[in-house]
Amino acid sequence: MTDTTAGQAPAPVFAPAPAQAADPARERLRRWRLVLGGDQADGTGCALSGRDAAMDGALAALYGKGDKASAGRDRSAGLGASAPSVARWLGDIRDYFPSSVVQVMQRDAIDRLGLASLLLEPEMLQAVEPDVHLVGTLLSLHKAMPETTRETARAVVRKVVGELEKRLATRTRATLTGALDRSARVRRPRHHDIDWNRTIAANLKHYLPEYRTVVPERLIGYGRAARSVKKEVVLCIDQSGSMAASVVYASVFGAVLASMRSISTRLVVFDTAVVDLTDQLDDPVDVLFGTQLGGGTDINRALAYCQERITRPAETVVVLISDLYEGGIRDEMLKRVAAMKASGVQFVALLALSDEGAPAYDREHAAALAALGTPAFACTPDLFPEVMAAALEKRPLPIPDPA
């Protein structure tokens, strides 16, 4: 199960009923009954009992259409306003469905049933399945959290961030270390530092047919990333509400980049104001709780702040993560991008840094950036290291196929 549409239940993953597993036709009816919800027009004629009935009730509480169960049917709707009943429901769905389905149902419950306020209670937070979207919701609520809830919320956020770092950090460091090595060309490379593809291409005219070999007169090799700073990266992140997942991932990547000695990393978040969180990069949880999701957007002001702090433009990569809905001065924003690129800055524009693809975004501004040689595209967390490696090496970005 990967997605839902408004007003519909997700396509949940149902375990086979042991008593029915030997009868494929009956098992198909059972699954259809659970998906359709038991309305009179579902046409299955299949009755549920035991665990199936409880599973159906959990789905009905979120996706049912009425406040009361209709006569003769066991499907009802609504979680009510009671925190204990919601906590029980959260526990039930974790028991009945796999984690990926639970996360979608939690997200739908927050959107459809207005349960965000209940997340301010520690007992509720302990019952949920942590994921990136839940972290985004908590960040949007954290200013309103009572003191008793904040530590629980930080624990939930820390768990998600820890899992993301474990998944992404090793590959990111390996990919970018290789990119830094390749970006430093040397004239007299050691044997294991020779770039054989480039060396052979540069010496093809010295091919000896009788020996069927190339005798290179000029070696091309990689340098090794020194301990001193070689590249500077500026992550400039839009913290409007629609960018919540991107903020989470960017904070994790910012912490990973900051841990690399050869890269000097700056992390800037913005709405209509600009906040520099670079001094908190050693702990991405602190970074996340330093953001304030929501509000307007002034990309021009944020880029002006970043531009003023660039000291080595030819060795700098600026990554703007935004849906490009500019509330500031559009023409000035584009002029700043053009000026940075003209000075040698590698400029990357990401519409999102998440697994969901591109959100709604300003297509006119995206087209204007593309005209400046900076195509804007959505990037998954798994692709981000490759994007950064290409930017550091000043080669074309691996832009995903929109299809």
C-alpha positions, -999 to 999 in steps of 0.1 A, spaced: 0 0 0 16 33 -11 -10 59 -15 -46 71 -8 -70 94 -25 -93 118 -7 -123 101 9 -111 66 3 -94 40 25 -59 29 16 -55 -5 -1 -44 -23 31 -23 -54 32 -45 -82 46 -30 -114 61 -49 -145 49 -75 -159 72 -62 -193 82 -96 -210 79 -102 -195 45 -67 -198 30 -75 -231 13 -105 -216 -6 -91 -189 -30 -126 -177 -40 -137 -172 -4 -104 -154 4 -109 -130 -26 -144 -122 -12 -130 -116 22 -105 -92 9 -130 -73 -12 -153 -71 18 -125 -55 39 -117 -31 11 -153 -21 3 -164 -17 38 -195 -38 39 -219 -13 23 -251 -28 10 -239 -24 -26 -205 -41 -21 -220 -73 -35 -197 -97 -16 -222 -112 8 -193 -120 31 -196 -116 68 -166 -109 90 -158 -121 125 -130 -121 150 -98 -103 139 -113 -95 105 -142 -76 121 -118 -57 144 -96 -48 114 -127 -36 95 -137 -15 125 -103 2 126 -106 11 89 -142 22 94 -132 46 123 -111 65 98 -127 60 64 -164 53 73 -189 77 59 -213 81 89 -213 88 126 -234 58 135 -234 22 123 -263 14 101 -286 -14 112 -275 -49 102 -239 -39 95 -208 -40 117 -190 -11 101 -191 22 120 -172 55 117 -154 80 138 -127 80 165 -146 105 187 -128 132 207 -114 110 233 -76 107 235 -79 72 251 -100 59 222 -76 74 197 -46 58 215 -64 24 214 -71 29 177 -34 37 170 -24 6 189 -49 -15 169 -37 -4 135 -1 -11 145 -12 -46 153 -33 -52 122 -12 -36 94 25 -32 84 44 -1 93 41 15 58 3 12 60 2 25 96 21 56 86 -4 65 58 -34 59 81 -19 81 108 -13 108 82 -49 105 70 -62 106 106 -45 139 112 -58 154 80 -93 139 80 -102 139 116 -83 168 130 -62 149 154 -32 172 154 -41 187 187 -41 153 204 -5 149 195 3 174 222 -4 147 247 26 125 257 5 93 258 -6 99 222 30 104 210 40 71 226 13 53 206 21 65 171 44 50 145 72 76 140 79 87 104 90 118 84 55 131 80 47 128 117 79 147 124 67 175 101 34 177 120 52 178 154 75 206 141 44 226 131 30 222 166 60 224 188 55 261 197 22 251 212 34 221 230 31 220 268 64 213 286 52 178 295 50 169 258 82 184 245 106 158 257 84 130 243 82 149 210 120 152 209 124 115 215 100 108 186 119 132 163 153 118 174 142 82 166 132 92 131 163 113 125 185 85 138 170 60 114 174 85 85 211 91 94 217 53 96 202 49 62 218 78 44 250 89 61 274 62 49 265 63 13 265 101 13 300 104 28 314 77 4 298 94 -27 309 129 -18 344 118 -7 348 102 -42 335 134 -58 360 156 -38 389 133 -48 379 134 -85 375 172 -84 412 175 -75 432 167 -107 470 162 -103 497 160 -130 518 133 -114 494 109 -98 504 79 -78 496 46 -96 464 40 -76 453 76 -82 454 74 -120 422 81 -139 427 55 -165 397 64 -187 409 100 -191 445 90 -194 438 65 -223 415 91 -240 442 117 -239 469 94 -252 451 75 -280 475 91 -306 503 71 -289 487 37 -296 512 11 -308 495 -14 -331 523 -39 -330 520 -41 -292 482 -34 -292 487 -10 -264 487 28 -256 520 43 -243 508 73 -223 530 104 -223 507 123 -199 491 108 -169 458 122 -155 449 114 -120 428 122 -90 440 141 -60 430 130 -25 406 151 -5 428 170 19 420 176 56 416 213 48 383 226 35 380 221 -3 344 229 -10 316 250 6 280 240 6 251 263 14 217 246 20 190 272 17 157 257 28 121 270 24 103 262 57 67 269 44 42 242 56 43 223 23 80 217 26 79 198 60 94 165 47 121 184 28 131 203 59 135 170 78 157 154 51 177 185 45 185 188 82 198 153 83 219 158 51 232 191 65 245 173 96 261 146 75 279 172 53 290 192 84 307 160 97 330 159 66 362 179 71 366 187 34 332 205 32 322 237 50 284 235 54 260 264 61 223 257 67 198 285 63 160 283 67 136 310 57 100 321 54 97 359 53 126 360 77 160 342 75 175 321 102 210 307 101 212 273 119 248 265 110 259 265 146 234 237 154 244 213 126 261 189 150 226 179 161 199 177 134 172 175 161 182 209 174 181 221 138 146 208 133 133 224 165 149 256 154 126 258 124 91 272 123 70 256 96 44 278 79 43 314 71 52 333 39 81 330 16 109 355 7 134 336 -15 151 367 -26 159 378 10 172 343 18 195 342 -13 208 377 -5 218 364 29 236 334 14 252 354 -14 268 378 11 285 349 29 301 333 -1 338 339 0 350 313 -26 324 313 -54 343 288 -76 344 263 -48 308 268 -36 276 249 -42 243 266 -32 213 243 -29 179 260 -28 151 237 -17 118 255 -23 85 252 -42 95 286 -57 63 305 -46 81 338 -42 65 364 -19 95 387 -23 109 405 -54 108 380 -82 132 398 -106 157 404 -78 156 367 -69 165 357 -105 192 384 -108 208 369 -76 208 334 -91 223 347 -123 250 367 -104 260 337 -83 263 315 -114 283 341 -132 308 343 -103 313 305 -105 289 292 -79 272 259 -87 235 265 -81 211 237 -76 173 242 -73 152 214 -58 114 216 -57 114 190 -29 138 167 -11 114 138 -2 101 105 -14 68 120 -26 79 138 -58 73 174 -67 47 193 -47 27 221 -62 52 246 -74 55 279 -93 61 267 -128 68 302 -141 97 306 -117 109 271 -124 110 279 -162 129 312 -155 155 293 -135 158 267 -163 164 296 -187 194 306 -165 208 271 -168 194 259 -134 166 233 -140 144 229 -109 134 193 -101 122 172 -72 149 149 -57 145 118 -35 168 114 -5 185 84 -23 194 106 -53 206 136 -33 242 123 -28 245 118 -66 232 153 -72 257 168 -47 285 148 -62 278 161 -97 276 197 -84 309 193 -65 325 180 -97 309 206 -118 293 181 -142 256 178 -154 232 170 -126 214 136 -127 180 150 -132 153 123 -129 129 116 -157 96 133 -148 77 104 -164 
